[in-house]
Amino acid sequence: MEVGHENVMTTQDYVRKISEDVSEDDHFTLGPWLSAIVHLHGEGLMASGCLGDMNKYCKNGKLELVVAVVMTCTPNSLGDMTVTLKDPTGIMAGTIHYKVFKKEDGYANSIKVGSVLILRNVSVFTPKPSKHYLNITVKNIVKVFDNDTVF
Protein backbone atom coordinates (compact mmCIF):
# COMPACT_ATOMS: atom_id res chain seq x y z
CA MET A 1 0.00 0.00 0.00
CA GLU A 2 1.26 3.42 -0.81
CA VAL A 3 1.41 5.98 1.93
CA GLY A 4 -0.62 9.11 1.24
CA HIS A 5 0.22 12.55 2.56
CA GLU A 6 -2.43 12.23 5.27
CA ASN A 7 -0.67 9.12 6.62
CA VAL A 8 2.84 10.59 6.85
CA MET A 9 4.73 9.77 10.03
CA THR A 10 8.36 10.01 10.99
CA THR A 11 10.57 7.00 10.38
CA GLN A 12 11.10 6.57 14.14
CA ASP A 13 7.32 6.54 14.76
CA TYR A 14 6.86 4.09 11.89
CA VAL A 15 9.50 1.67 13.23
CA ARG A 16 8.03 1.95 16.74
CA LYS A 17 4.53 1.14 15.43
CA ILE A 18 5.75 -1.82 13.36
CA SER A 19 7.73 -3.17 16.32
CA GLU A 20 4.64 -3.00 18.53
CA ASP A 21 2.41 -4.65 15.91
CA VAL A 22 4.54 -7.74 15.28
CA SER A 23 4.54 -10.94 17.27
CA GLU A 24 6.86 -11.60 20.19
CA ASP A 25 9.40 -13.19 17.83
CA ASP A 26 12.87 -11.66 18.24
CA HIS A 27 13.46 -11.66 14.47
CA PHE A 28 11.06 -8.75 14.11
CA THR A 29 12.95 -6.50 16.51
CA LEU A 30 16.46 -7.01 15.11
CA GLY A 31 18.51 -4.92 12.68
CA PRO A 32 17.72 -6.74 9.41
CA TRP A 33 13.93 -6.52 9.91
CA LEU A 34 13.98 -2.92 11.11
CA SER A 35 16.28 -1.90 8.24
CA ALA A 36 13.92 -3.52 5.72
CA ILE A 37 10.94 -1.68 7.21
CA VAL A 38 12.77 1.67 7.09
CA HIS A 39 13.82 0.94 3.48
CA LEU A 40 10.20 0.31 2.48
CA HIS A 41 9.02 3.40 4.34
CA GLY A 42 11.57 5.45 2.39
CA GLU A 43 10.04 4.07 -0.83
CA GLY A 44 6.57 5.12 0.32
CA LEU A 45 5.49 1.54 0.99
CA MET A 46 4.13 -0.11 4.10
CA ALA A 47 4.99 -3.69 4.96
CA SER A 48 2.06 -5.87 5.77
CA GLY A 49 2.25 -9.58 6.41
CA CYS A 50 0.92 -11.71 3.58
CA LEU A 51 2.16 -15.24 4.23
CA GLY A 52 -0.58 -15.99 6.73
CA ASP A 53 -3.51 -15.04 4.45
CA MET A 54 -2.88 -16.23 0.90
CA ASN A 55 -6.54 -15.84 -0.10
CA LYS A 56 -6.35 -12.12 0.54
CA TYR A 57 -2.92 -11.32 -0.93
CA CYS A 58 -2.33 -13.83 -3.74
CA LYS A 59 -3.53 -12.39 -7.04
CA ASN A 60 -3.13 -14.33 -10.29
CA GLY A 61 -0.75 -16.74 -8.58
CA LYS A 62 1.60 -14.00 -7.37
CA LEU A 63 2.34 -12.01 -4.25
CA GLU A 64 2.99 -8.35 -5.02
CA LEU A 65 5.24 -7.63 -2.02
CA VAL A 66 6.80 -10.01 0.48
CA VAL A 67 9.00 -8.98 3.40
CA ALA A 68 10.16 -12.02 5.32
CA VAL A 69 12.87 -13.43 7.55
CA VAL A 70 14.75 -16.54 6.39
CA MET A 71 14.10 -19.13 9.10
CA THR A 72 15.80 -22.10 7.39
CA CYS A 73 17.83 -22.53 4.22
CA THR A 74 19.16 -25.72 2.69
CA PRO A 75 20.89 -26.08 -0.68
CA ASN A 76 19.65 -28.91 -2.89
CA SER A 77 21.47 -31.00 -5.49
CA LEU A 78 20.32 -28.75 -8.36
CA GLY A 79 21.95 -25.65 -6.90
CA ASP A 80 18.65 -24.15 -5.73
CA MET A 81 18.00 -23.38 -2.08
CA THR A 82 14.98 -24.55 -0.13
CA VAL A 83 13.93 -21.92 2.41
CA THR A 84 11.35 -21.32 5.08
CA LEU A 85 10.28 -17.70 5.29
CA LYS A 86 8.41 -15.98 8.08
CA ASP A 87 6.57 -12.68 8.33
CA PRO A 88 4.47 -11.46 11.28
CA THR A 89 1.40 -13.32 9.96
CA GLY A 90 2.76 -16.72 9.03
CA ILE A 91 5.38 -19.11 7.68
CA MET A 92 5.81 -20.44 4.14
CA ALA A 93 8.27 -22.69 2.35
CA GLY A 94 9.87 -21.76 -0.92
CA THR A 95 12.69 -22.32 -3.35
CA ILE A 96 15.30 -19.78 -4.41
CA HIS A 97 16.50 -20.41 -7.98
CA TYR A 98 20.19 -21.23 -8.37
CA LYS A 99 20.80 -18.18 -10.61
CA VAL A 100 20.22 -15.95 -7.58
CA PHE A 101 23.51 -17.30 -6.24
CA LYS A 102 25.40 -17.60 -9.57
CA LYS A 103 24.91 -14.03 -10.74
CA GLU A 104 28.05 -11.89 -10.69
CA ASP A 105 26.66 -9.78 -7.86
CA GLY A 106 24.78 -12.77 -6.44
CA TYR A 107 23.44 -13.26 -2.98
CA ALA A 108 25.45 -16.37 -2.03
CA ASN A 109 26.91 -14.70 1.06
CA SER A 110 23.84 -12.66 2.00
CA ILE A 111 20.97 -15.12 2.08
CA LYS A 112 21.23 -17.16 5.25
CA VAL A 113 19.23 -17.82 8.40
CA GLY A 114 18.22 -14.48 9.91
CA SER A 115 18.44 -12.50 6.67
CA VAL A 116 15.44 -10.45 5.60
CA LEU A 117 14.28 -10.50 1.98
CA ILE A 118 12.19 -7.90 0.21
CA LEU A 119 10.56 -9.57 -2.78
CA ARG A 120 8.22 -8.39 -5.55
CA ASN A 121 5.85 -10.33 -7.83
CA VAL A 122 6.73 -13.70 -6.36
CA SER A 123 5.06 -16.70 -8.00
CA VAL A 124 3.13 -18.96 -5.66
CA PHE A 125 2.92 -22.68 -6.40
CA THR A 126 -0.20 -24.24 -4.88
CA PRO A 127 -0.30 -28.05 -5.30
CA LYS A 128 -3.19 -28.30 -2.78
CA PRO A 129 -5.55 -25.57 -1.59
CA SER A 130 -3.90 -25.55 1.82
CA LYS A 131 -0.27 -25.86 0.61
CA HIS A 132 1.61 -22.91 -0.89
CA TYR A 133 5.24 -22.51 -1.90
CA LEU A 134 7.14 -19.45 -3.13
CA ASN A 135 9.22 -19.66 -6.29
CA ILE A 136 11.91 -16.96 -5.91
CA THR A 137 14.04 -15.85 -8.87
CA VAL A 138 16.58 -13.08 -9.49
CA LYS A 139 13.81 -10.79 -10.80
CA ASN A 140 11.87 -11.10 -7.54
CA ILE A 141 14.61 -9.88 -5.21
CA VAL A 142 14.43 -6.19 -4.38
CA LYS A 143 16.85 -6.15 -1.46
CA VAL A 144 18.49 -8.49 1.04
CA PHE A 145 19.40 -7.43 4.56
CA ASP A 146 21.78 -10.04 5.94
CA ASN A 147 21.72 -11.07 9.56
CA ASP A 148 24.76 -8.88 10.31
CA THR A 149 22.80 -5.69 9.52
CA VAL A 150 22.81 -3.31 12.46
CA PHE A 151 19.96 -0.84 12.83
C-alpha positions as CSV (number, residue, x, y, z in Angstrom):
1,M,0.0,0.0,0.0
2,E,1.3,3.4,-0.8
3,V,1.4,6.0,1.9
4,G,-0.6,9.1,1.2
5,H,0.2,12.5,2.6
6,E,-2.4,12.2,5.3
7,N,-0.7,9.1,6.6
8,V,2.8,10.6,6.8
9,M,4.7,9.8,10.0
10,T,8.4,10.0,11.0
11,T,10.6,7.0,10.4
12,Q,11.1,6.6,14.1
13,D,7.3,6.5,14.8
14,Y,6.9,4.1,11.9
15,V,9.5,1.7,13.2
16,R,8.0,1.9,16.7
17,K,4.5,1.1,15.4
18,I,5.8,-1.8,13.4
19,S,7.7,-3.2,16.3
20,E,4.6,-3.0,18.5
21,D,2.4,-4.7,15.9
22,V,4.5,-7.7,15.3
23,S,4.5,-10.9,17.3
24,E,6.9,-11.6,20.2
25,D,9.4,-13.2,17.8
26,D,12.9,-11.7,18.2
27,H,13.5,-11.7,14.5
28,F,11.1,-8.7,14.1
29,T,12.9,-6.5,16.5
30,L,16.5,-7.0,15.1
31,G,18.5,-4.9,12.7
32,P,17.7,-6.7,9.4
33,W,13.9,-6.5,9.9
34,L,14.0,-2.9,11.1
35,S,16.3,-1.9,8.2
36,A,13.9,-3.5,5.7
37,I,10.9,-1.7,7.2
38,V,12.8,1.7,7.1
39,H,13.8,0.9,3.5
40,L,10.2,0.3,2.5
41,H,9.0,3.4,4.3
42,G,11.6,5.4,2.4
43,E,10.0,4.1,-0.8
44,G,6.6,5.1,0.3
45,L,5.5,1.5,1.0
46,M,4.1,-0.1,4.1
47,A,5.0,-3.7,5.0
48,S,2.1,-5.9,5.8
49,G,2.3,-9.6,6.4
50,C,0.9,-11.7,3.6
51,L,2.2,-15.2,4.2
52,G,-0.6,-16.0,6.7
53,D,-3.5,-15.0,4.5
54,M,-2.9,-16.2,0.9
55,N,-6.5,-15.8,-0.1
56,K,-6.3,-12.1,0.5
57,Y,-2.9,-11.3,-0.9
58,C,-2.3,-13.8,-3.7
59,K,-3.5,-12.4,-7.0
60,N,-3.1,-14.3,-10.3
61,G,-0.8,-16.7,-8.6
62,K,1.6,-14.0,-7.4
63,L,2.3,-12.0,-4.2
64,E,3.0,-8.4,-5.0
65,L,5.2,-7.6,-2.0
66,V,6.8,-10.0,0.5
67,V,9.0,-9.0,3.4
68,A,10.2,-12.0,5.3
69,V,12.9,-13.4,7.6
70,V,14.8,-16.5,6.4
71,M,14.1,-19.1,9.1
72,T,15.8,-22.1,7.4
73,C,17.8,-22.5,4.2
74,T,19.2,-25.7,2.7
75,P,20.9,-26.1,-0.7
76,N,19.7,-28.9,-2.9
77,S,21.5,-31.0,-5.5
78,L,20.3,-28.7,-8.4
79,G,22.0,-25.6,-6.9
80,D,18.6,-24.2,-5.7
81,M,18.0,-23.4,-2.1
82,T,15.0,-24.5,-0.1
83,V,13.9,-21.9,2.4
84,T,11.4,-21.3,5.1
85,L,10.3,-17.7,5.3
86,K,8.4,-16.0,8.1
87,D,6.6,-12.7,8.3
88,P,4.5,-11.5,11.3
89,T,1.4,-13.3,10.0
90,G,2.8,-16.7,9.0
91,I,5.4,-19.1,7.7
92,M,5.8,-20.4,4.1
93,A,8.3,-22.7,2.4
94,G,9.9,-21.8,-0.9
95,T,12.7,-22.3,-3.4
96,I,15.3,-19.8,-4.4
97,H,16.5,-20.4,-8.0
98,Y,20.2,-21.2,-8.4
99,K,20.8,-18.2,-10.6
100,V,20.2,-16.0,-7.6
101,F,23.5,-17.3,-6.2
102,K,25.4,-17.6,-9.6
103,K,24.9,-14.0,-10.7
104,E,28.1,-11.9,-10.7
105,D,26.7,-9.8,-7.9
106,G,24.8,-12.8,-6.4
107,Y,23.4,-13.3,-3.0
108,A,25.4,-16.4,-2.0
109,N,26.9,-14.7,1.1
110,S,23.8,-12.7,2.0
111,I,21.0,-15.1,2.1
112,K,21.2,-17.2,5.2
113,V,19.2,-17.8,8.4
114,G,18.2,-14.5,9.9
115,S,18.4,-12.5,6.7
116,V,15.4,-10.4,5.6
117,L,14.3,-10.5,2.0
118,I,12.2,-7.9,0.2
119,L,10.6,-9.6,-2.8
120,R,8.2,-8.4,-5.6
121,N,5.8,-10.3,-7.8
122,V,6.7,-13.7,-6.4
123,S,5.1,-16.7,-8.0
124,V,3.1,-19.0,-5.7
125,F,2.9,-22.7,-6.4
126,T,-0.2,-24.2,-4.9
127,P,-0.3,-28.1,-5.3
128,K,-3.2,-28.3,-2.8
129,P,-5.6,-25.6,-1.6
130,S,-3.9,-25.5,1.8
131,K,-0.3,-25.9,0.6
132,H,1.6,-22.9,-0.9
133,Y,5.2,-22.5,-1.9
134,L,7.1,-19.4,-3.1
135,N,9.2,-19.7,-6.3
136,I,11.9,-17.0,-5.9
137,T,14.0,-15.8,-8.9
138,V,16.6,-13.1,-9.5
139,K,13.8,-10.8,-10.8
140,N,11.9,-11.1,-7.5
141,I,14.6,-9.9,-5.2
142,V,14.4,-6.2,-4.4
143,K,16.9,-6.2,-1.5
144,V,18.5,-8.5,1.0
145,F,19.4,-7.4,4.6
146,D,21.8,-10.0,5.9
147,N,21.7,-11.1,9.6
148,D,24.8,-8.9,10.3
149,T,22.8,-5.7,9.5
150,V,22.8,-3.3,12.5
151,F,20.0,-0.8,12.8
